[in-house]
């Protein structure tokens, strides 16, 4: 893992910082967007965490996210937080993010710590992990936005929908739910037993391009959420592949 990844070029209003992780015994990089009036206002601000995709870093998606950051009066944090790192290098990525980075941000910046004003988003594998954190830590996050999320890690071991057209999603989903063991193994992020709380307390947005190899991942999640009557905003962007910048520029605005 590269612990610190400076941006290759500047991004408006976004600064690169580090904090010391006791779990990693190392300084870890993150980027942070502060609203233009932050230094003078004295106000507290809502905070958004955005998790990068598999091969990315804290600096890989800041330019794609510039427009969203600048259009809202929120602090936005970009952690160095790939879930793949945890698997490949046996690092406690989730614990670092939840128990170290988030308290660091709340201690060092004027964040509104109320759950209603803390949200999370992510792209690709970071999107799947953002969804995972949002439903696992309902006491921490009020909404989640998933851009081209990778969900198949949370499905059963025989899942084979990657790269399949979205028209096959219903068939694949039907095969999945034909055997309850498929769901009971991982229980797809504990959605069934937490459905009532999720319905009441979590705003969910899923965005995916129709040309993305992960379209079936997202169609199946959409079908599953529907089956549980969990409200969610599911948007498919026609012709777009696995491209965060195009998803953002062509989809409905995130408020």
MIFI-554008 format. One line per 8 residues: their letters; for each residue x, z, y of C-alpha. Coordinates in steps of 0.1 Angstrom, whole numbers, plus 2048, in hexadecimal, padded with zeros to 3 digits. Last residue first. Layout:
<nodes>
a = X/Z/Y; ...
</nodes>
This chain:
<nodes>
xxxxxxxx = 6E9/7DC/8AF; 6F6/7C3/896; 6EE/79F/8A2; 6DC/788/88A; 6F5/773/876; 709/755/881; 727/765/893; 729/783/87C
xxxxxxxx = 727/76F/85C; 73F/755/86A; 75A/76F/872; 755/781/851; 75B/762/83C; 754/763/816; 73F/743/819; 725/738/832
xxxxxxxx = 70D/71C/82A; 6ED/72E/835; 6F1/752/840; 6DC/769/829; 6CF/788/839; 6C1/7A7/827; 6B4/7C3/83D; 6AC/7E1/827
xxxxxxxx = 68F/7F7/81D; 693/808/7FB; 674/801/7E7; 687/807/7C7; 681/7E4/7B9; 68A/7D6/7DC; 6AC/7E8/7DB; 6B2/7D9/7B9
xxxxxxxx = 6A9/7B6/7C4; 6BF/7B8/7E3; 6DC/7C6/7CE; 6D7/7A9/7B7; 6D7/790/7D3; 6F7/7A0/7E1; 70B/79D/7C2; 6FD/77B/7BC
xxxxxxxx = 709/76F/7DE; 72C/77C/7D7; 73C/759/7D3; 730/753/7F7; 71F/732/7FE; 6FE/742/808; 710/759/820; 709/77F/81E
xxxxxxxx = 6FB/79A/834; 6ED/7BB/827; 6DF/7D5/840; 6D4/7F8/835; 6C5/814/84A; 6C8/835/838; 6B2/854/83B; 68F/851/82C
xxxxxxxx = 694/836/812; 6B6/843/809; 6A8/866/804; 68D/859/7ED; 6A4/842/7DA; 6BE/85C/7D2; 6B8/85D/7AC; 6B4/837/7AA
xxxxxxxx = 6D0/82E/7C2; 6EB/842/7B0; 705/828/7BB; 6F9/80F/7A1; 6F0/827/785; 714/825/77B; 70E/827/755; 6E9/82D/759
xxxxxxxx = 6E2/80B/767; 6F0/7F6/74A; 6E4/810/732; 6C0/808/73E; 6C2/7E7/72B; 6AB/7CB/738; 6B5/7D4/75B; 6D5/7C0/75A
xxxxxxxx = 6C6/7A2/749; 6AB/7A0/763; 6C6/7A3/77E; 6D9/785/770; 6B9/771/76E; 6AF/77A/792; 6D2/773/79F; 6D4/750/790
xxxxxxxx = 6C6/73E/7AE; 6E1/74F/7C3; 6FB/738/7B4; 715/749/79D; 738/750/7AB; 738/774/79F; 719/77A/78A; 729/785/769
xxxxxxxx = 720/7AA/765; 72A/7B7/743; 73A/7D6/750; 71A/7E2/762; 716/7E1/787; 729/7F6/7A1; 748/7E0/7A0; 730/7C2/7A4
xxxxxxxx = 727/7CD/7C8; 740/7BB/7DE; 72F/7B8/7FF; 72D/799/814; 729/7AD/834; 719/7CF/82D; 70A/7E3/84A; 703/808/844
xxxxxxxx = 6ED/821/856; 6E8/846/85C; 709/852/84E; 717/875/846; 6FB/888/834; 6F4/869/81F; 717/86C/810; 712/859/7F0
xxxxxxxx = 6FA/83F/7FD; 710/837/81C; 731/83B/809; 727/821/7EF; 71A/809/809; 73A/80B/81C; 74D/806/7FA; 73A/7E6/7F4
xxxxxxxx = 741/7DA/817; 765/7E3/814; 766/7CD/7F4; 758/7B1/809; 754/7BD/82E; 74B/7DF/83A; 733/7F4/84F; 72D/819/856
xxxxxxxx = 718/82D/86E; 71A/84E/880; 701/855/89C; 6E4/862/887; 6FC/878/873; 704/88C/893; 729/88D/899; 727/87B/8BB
xxxxxxxx = 74B/871/8BF; 761/87B/8DC; 783/873/8CC; 79E/888/8BC; 78B/8A1/8A7; 76F/889/89C; 789/86E/893; 79E/887/87F
xxxxxxxx = 780/894/86D; 777/870/863; 79B/868/858; 7A1/887/843; 784/891/82C; 76F/871/82A; 78A/857/82D; 7A6/869/81B
xxxxxxxx = 78E/874/800; 782/851/7FA; 7A5/842/7F9; 7B3/85C/7E0; 7D2/847/7D6; 7D8/83D/7B2; 7EC/81E/7BD; 7D7/802/7AE
xxxxxxxx = 7B5/813/7AD; 7B7/825/7CE; 7C6/808/7DF; 7A9/7F2/7D3; 791/808/7E8; 7A2/7FA/807; 7A2/813/823; 7B9/80E/840
xxxxxxxx = 79E/819/858; 78E/804/873; 77B/81C/88B; 761/812/8A4; 757/828/8C1; 735/81F/8CD; 724/810/8EC; 71B/7EF/8DD
xxxxxxxx = 722/7CB/8E3; 748/7CE/8E5; 74B/7DA/8C1; 735/7BE/8B4; 748/7A3/8C6; 76A/7B1/8BB; 761/7B3/896; 771/792/88B
xxxxxxxx = 790/79C/89F; 792/7BF/890; 790/7B2/86C; 7B4/7B3/85F; 7C2/7D0/873; 7B8/7EE/85E; 7C3/7DA/83F; 7B6/7BD/82B
xxxxxxxx = 7BB/7B1/807; 79B/7C1/7FA; 785/7C1/818; 785/7D7/837; 770/7F6/83D; 75F/7FA/85F; 757/81D/86C; 73E/821/889
xxxxxxxx = 73D/83E/8A1; 722/848/8BB; 731/853/8DC; 736/873/8EF; 738/870/915; 755/87A/92C; 74F/859/93E; 772/850/94B
xxxxxxxx = 787/84A/92C; 76B/83C/917; 75C/824/931; 769/804/91F; 75D/810/8FD; 778/81B/8E5; 782/806/8C7; 798/815/8AD
xxxxxxxx = 7B2/808/895; 7BF/81C/878; 7E1/822/869; 7EB/83D/850; 809/855/855; 814/862/833; 811/87F/81B; 7F4/86B/80B
xxxxxxxx = 7DC/888/807; 7EA/89A/826; 7E3/87B/83A; 7F4/879/85C; 7E2/864/876; 7EA/842/885; 7DE/82D/8A2; 7D7/808/8AA
xxxxxxxx = 7C2/801/8C9; 7A3/7EC/8CE; 795/7E5/8F0; 79B/7BF/8EE; 7AF/7B6/8D0; 7D5/7B2/8D1; 7E8/79B/8B9; 7F8/7A1/897
xxxxxxx = 7E6/7C2/895; 7FD/7DF/887; 7FA/7E7/862; 804/80B/859; 801/818/835; 80B/7F8/823; 800/800/800
</nodes>
